[in-house]
Amino acid sequence: PKGGRARGLGAPAWGRQWHPALFCGSRASAAIAAPRRTRMAAAAATWADPDTPPVIIDAAALGAIAVTRGACVSFDLDGTLWPPAGPALAKASLALNDWLLKEHPAIAAHHGGDVGLDTLMGAVAKRRPDISHCYTALRSETLRQAAIATRAAGADAADPEAVASAGIRVFRRARSAVTPYPGVVEMLAALRDGGLRVVTLTNGNADVEATPLAGLVDACVSPALVGSAKPDRAMFEAAAKAGRAMAGSTLHVGDDPEADVRGAKRAGMRAILVVPPEHDKGGTCSHAERVRQAADAQLAATEEERADAVVGHATDVVPLLRTLGFGSAGM
């Protein structure tokens, strides 16, 4: 019910002893039949953190995905399959600055290193709103403009296009040096082995094929390919198309309530919100409580814009879907 706790079948209040994944939103009562209760109990031991089980809001919607062979699951990257982007971006910026200092010291000096380049990138974004949605294009254009300005000052004769092309390769190589969360590789393999197609859908510019996830996804969708960024509907439509599925047969998993959940639901998809442990830093409540709070917030949204489940770890997607029939006979 809108504005209520994520409960169903007369579920008790949050503070009592119960398994959050067993109690769902108003449309789920018919979906939690005895066989699914049995599967739910079996899956409880496979949650990434037994103390932080998922909260299912719409079991019927997720069940349709779980039992549809050839359905598609799209995943956000930063904060979903690996830690948030901050540290990786910092390392990539440092790698780019080191490269400039070595290969084009005049450009590095003229623009004050990575801090100066970030300032220039902000200015470029204002001048070029047509590429402001795409970090790859934006950073490439920033490097090009930096080289042009330095050459105009007579300090470096390097070809701006060559500087931009080589510099963005350096940046993306460092940006893609990520470590997925434990169990992510196995999760992606299990989804594909079970007949689902897997797509990544990100506003970032990590090269998935240069990460430990190489070969584990069917397609990668980003602003560089689509020409817009999440939560724009075109991004989600492109993900469904890349996964060769209709929007209604596509489940999106991500950690941003607006960019991931609302964007997916507005595009006609199903959605799971991830509340990773990193989001708890600086807070006073437990990770499990953060997941429950996020579920409450989703229930306060309209049915067309709220998540169908909330999980504390993306790797809970497979056991969650298994409780709803994924991998069962006939799949």
Secondary structure, DSSP 4 states (H G I P E B T S, - for coil): -TTS-S--TTPPPTTSS--GGG---GGGGGG--HHHHHHHHHHGGGSSSTTS--EES-HHHHHHHHT-TT-EEEE--BTTTBS-SHHHHHHHHHHHHHHHHHH-HHHHHHTTHHHHHHHHHHHHHHH-TTTTT-HHHHHHHHHHHHHHHHHHTTS----HHHHHHHHHHHHHHHHT---PPTTHHHHHHHHHHTT-EEEEE-SS---GGGSTTTTS-SEEE-HHHHSS-TTSHHHHHHHHHHTT--GGGEEEEES-IIIIIIHHHHTT-EEEEE--GGGGTT-SS-HHHHHHHHHHHHHTS-TTTS-SEEESSGGGHHHHHHHTTTTSTT-
